[in-house]
Amino acid sequence: MGGVSQTAETAAATTAVLDGADDCNDTSLLDRPADRAAWDGGKRVLLAAPRGYCAGVDRAVVAVEKALDLYGAPVYVRKEIVHNKHVVRTLTERGAVFVEETDAVPEGAHLVFSAHGVSPAVRQAASARSLQTIDATCPLVTKVHKEAVRFAAQDARILLIGHTGHEEVEGTAGEAPEHITVVDSPEVADTIEVEDTGNLVWLSQTTLSVDETMETVRRLRARFPHLQDPPSDDICYATSNRQVAVKKIAPEADLVIVVGSANSSNSVRLAEVALDAGARAAHRVDNAGEVEDAWFEGVTTVGLTSGASVPEVLVQEVLALLAERGYGAVEEVTTAMEDLQFALPTDLRRDLKAATNTAGRRSLPVTPL
């Protein structure tokens, strides 16, 4: 496989379309006649749709691939471009260098900011080193950053619901640290102290469990009745859609397998949501090699899904493994259709256009004098 970008999601989902990256579809295992057979009570797979890559992840991965093509290796990336081991390993093999902080990047080099976003302090540190930055922050994360800036300008106190230490939370909180308090869980909502409850608003990380977030908000509002809602949902469409899909298959599943890395918040949440929705068991795996034999004892129906940073090839490998175990009947359960697309980062598009124009001029025929 030459890269990890996708040009159309297998089970696509949303309503808005913004200009940008394409989606990808590989349903080779679903095309077999056996997979379309009516279920007879035997072993089967319920394949959730939508699943896998979202628009923000696809944009970020393509940005690194295009940067490598255009500028050549190495291209540096702050943190993991997305939280998936396979993606990071594949891009590393192509010449991407993943670093923890900007001071590990040579002055003047190209640096990509990950899909999770960065704080103003990180941008300033990159500027101080004259780094040529490419901002691959998901536009839906950027939206939350802008909300934080706007509410801080109104001198509001902001309760940011999210996981302490997650890059997205660090980036958002860094927009207005003196105004923002992180609320890590519903339990924290019961004890958190806020100085000014008269001008109080909540925002959230984009990859949380919808149900847990609403429970956190419920508990906060019980203590702070004047708590304001964000102007629009902060949990992204892909996170929400994948949770709805897994809720649909979980009640019928003896086992749900979620493909996704351990540091992927939305992948971890999918396993939790599956259990809450009635699955007898749920396990998260990075790839087919992590699936364990013991999980299948007494299992007739397997539910399968993947997090928003997972390329479809990893799901197909799990499907192949399940087929070897006799779970050849595959029913795709679709709860939404996604077609949201994001444009590549502005500076990268500018440089790609300039390179294309230059190549075009060089290819023009020379007219003899």
N, C-alpha and C positions, 0 to 999 in steps of 0.2 A: 504494500500500500504506500503510495508516494507521499501522502500527507494526511492530515487529520481533519481538514475542513470538510464540510458537507454542503451540497448544493440543493438540498430539499429534505425536510424532515420526513421520516417514515410515516408518522401520524401527526399531521400538522394541526396547529390550533390558534387562533385569536381572531380578532375582528379588524384591527387597524393594520394598515400597511405603510411603513415608512421606507424611503428609498434606501437601498443598500444590498447587503449580501444575500445570495440565493440560499435555498434549502436543499436536502438530499434524501434519497429514497433507495433502500436496498431491502427488498422483500423476497429474496430468492427462495428462502425456505417456505414462505407462505404460498408460493405459486404451485407447489406440488399438489396433485389431486388428492392425496391422503389428507392433506391439511384442510381441505374444504369439505371433507365428509362430515355428515351429521354426527354429533356426539352420541355414542351408544352406551355411555356409562363407564367406558374404559378410561385409560390414562389420557389426559389432555393438558394443554397449556392455554391459559387465558392471557393473551398478550395485550397489555395496556397501551392505549393510544389516546392522547399524545404521550410521547416519551422522548428521552434523549435531548440532543442539542436544541437550545433555544436560540433566538436571534442574536442576543447579546454575546453568547459564547461563540457562535459561528463567526460573528464579526471580529471578535478578539483573536481567535485562532487564525483566521484569514489574514488579519493585520500582520501577525508575526510572519506568516508564510510569504506574504507579499513583500514585507520589509527585507527578508532574507534574499528573495529573488532580486530585489531592486538594489540594495546596498551591499549585498554579500555578507558572509559570516565574518566575525561574529556580530549578531544583534543581541543586545542585552535586554532582559525582561526583569522588572522588579517583582519579586515574589513569583508564585506560579501564575501563568497567564489565566488559567482556570484551574479549578481543583479536580484534576484527574491525572493519575499517574501515567496512563498510556499517552495522553496528549503531551504531557511534559517530556516524557522520554522520546517520543517521536520528533518533537521540535528540537530537542537537544541533539539528536542524531543529525539533524539538518544544519546545525550551527548556532542555534539559540543558546545563550548563556543566561541562566537564571541566578539572580543575586537577591540577597535580603534587603540591602539598602543601596542608595545611590553612591556612597563613597567607595563601593567595590567596582564602580564603572570607570574606565579610563576617561579622562577629560576629553570632551568633544565627540564621544561615541554616541551611537544611536541607542536609545533606551525606550522600551515600551512599558507603559503603565498597564497593569493587569485589568481585567474586566471588573474587579471588585472596587476599583477607585482608590484614590490617594488623598491625603490631606493637603492643604495649602503649604504646610511646612515641607512636605516631600517635594512639591513643585519648586519651592524656593531653593532647596538643596540641589536639585537637578540643574536649575538655572545657574547657581553659583559655580557649578562644574562645567558650564557651557555644553551640557548634554543636549543632543538633538532628540527631543522627546516625541513619542507617538502615544496619544492618549486613547487607549482601548477600553476605557471605562464604559461599562454598559450604560446606554442612555437612560435606562430606568433607574439606575443607581445615581446618575447625575441629577435626575429629577429630585431625588430625596436630598441630595446635597444642596440644591437650590432652595428647597423648602426650608432646610435648616438655616440657611443664610437669611432668608426672608423673615422667618419668625424671630430670629435673633435680632434683626434690625428693628423689629417691633418690641424689643425688650421682653420677649416671651421666655418662659422657662420651658425647655423641651425635654420630654421624657422619650428617650430613644430605646425602643424595644429591640433587643438583639443580643447576640452572644459576645460577651466580653472577650477581647483578643482577636476576634475575626477581623480580617483586613477591611471588609466593608464598613463595619462599625467604627473601626479606628479612623477610617477616612472621613466618614460623615461627622463623627464627633469632633474631628480636627477642624471642621469648618467654623465651629463656635464653641470651643471647649468650656468657656465660662458660662454658657447658657445650657449646656447639655448634660443630662444625667442618664446613664445607661441602666436600663431595667432588664435584667438577664433572664427572668423567669416569672411565672405567676406568683411564686412564693416571695420573690423580691418585691413585687408590687404591694404585698401586704405590710411591708415594713419600711419602705423607702420614705425618707423625709424630704419635703420640698419647702423651700423658704416662702415663695410667693405662689399661692394657689389661685390668684385672681386672673393671671394671664398664663395659662398652662396648656400645652399642646402635646400630643404624642405623635411620633413618627416611628417607622420600623425598618429593620433590615429587610431586604427584598426576598430572602430565601427561607423564611420561617414557616413553621406549621401555621396554617390559617386558623385552625381551631384553638391552638395554644395562644396565639397572639390575641384572639378575641377574648379568651379567658383572662389574659393579662389586662386587657383594656377594661373588661368588666370589673375586675378587682380594683383597678386604679380609679375608675369612675365612682365606685362605691365609697371611696375615701375622698375623692376630689370631684364633686359633682359638676364643676365648671370646666372640666377637662375638654378641650377642643379636639375634634378629629382633623386629620390631614385633609387637604382639599380633594385628594383622590387616593385610591388604594396604593399603598407603598409595596405590598407584597406583589411580586411581578406575575404577569399572566401565566408564564410557564410554570412557576412554582405552584400556583393555584390549580392550573389545568392538570398537572401531573398528580396532584393529590386527589382531585376529583376522580380521575381515572382509576387510581389504585383503590379508592373507596368502592368503586363499582365492582371490581373483581375480587376484592378481599373476602366478602362474606361467603363466596363459593370456593375459596382456595384453602386447601389443606396446608399449602406452603406458598409463600410469596418470596421471590428472589428479586432483590433490587440491585441492579448493576450501578456501581458508583464508588468513588474513593471515600476513605474514612474522614478526610478533612472537607468533604463536600457537604455543606449544611443541608442543602435541599435533598441530597440522596439519603442522608441519615434520617431526615424527617419522613421520607417516604416509607421506610421500614417501620417507623413508629406509627404512622398513620394507618398502615396496613393492619397492624396488630389491633389498634383502637377500633378499626372498622370490621373486625371479626375474623381475620385470618388466624388459623390455628398456630402458625409459626411464620416468622419473617426473618430473612437474613440478607445482609448487604455484602456484596462481593465486588472486588475490583475487576475480575474476569472469570472465565469459565474454570480456570485452574483452581479457584478457591472454593468451588462448590463441593460439599462433603457428602459422601455416600450415606451417612447416618440420617441425613435430613429426609430421605425418601421413604423411610419405613412407614407403611400404611398410607402413603400419599397417592391419591388419584388425580387431583387437580392441582396444577402448579400455576400460580400467577407470576407474571414476569413484567418488570418495568425497568426504567433506568432514569438516573438523574439528569438534570439539564446540562451537565458538562460532559456527557458520555457519548462518544461516537457510536453510531449504529452497528459498526463491525463487531463491537464487544457483545452486543445483544445477540447478534446472529451466531456468534460462537457459543453462547449459552444455549440458544435454540438447537444448535447442532448436537451439543452434549445431551440435552434432554431427549432429542430424537433417538440417540443411541441407547438411552435408557427406556425407550418404549413410549415416550410422550410425543408421539408423532402428529397427533391431531392438534392443530393450532387454530384457535379462534381469536381474532383481533377484536377487542372491545373498545370502540371509539366513543369518547364522550365530548370531544370538541375538535374543531379543525383550525389549524394554525397557519397563518401566512404572513406574520409580521416579519419585516426585514429592516435592517439598519444599514445606513451608508458607512463605508470605511472612514476612519478618522481623517479629518480635514487635511492635515499636513501630509499624510501619506497619499491621499488622493491627488493633491497638488503635485507631489514629486512623481507619482506614476504618470500623470498627464504630461508633465514636462519631459519625462523620459520617452514617452510614446511620440510626442511631437518631434523630439530630437532625432529619434530613430527614423521617423517618416521623412524628415528633411534629408537625412543621409542617403535614403533609398531613392531620392528623386533622380531621374536621368540627367546627365550633364549634356547640355546642348552645345555642340561645337561652334566656335566663333567663325 
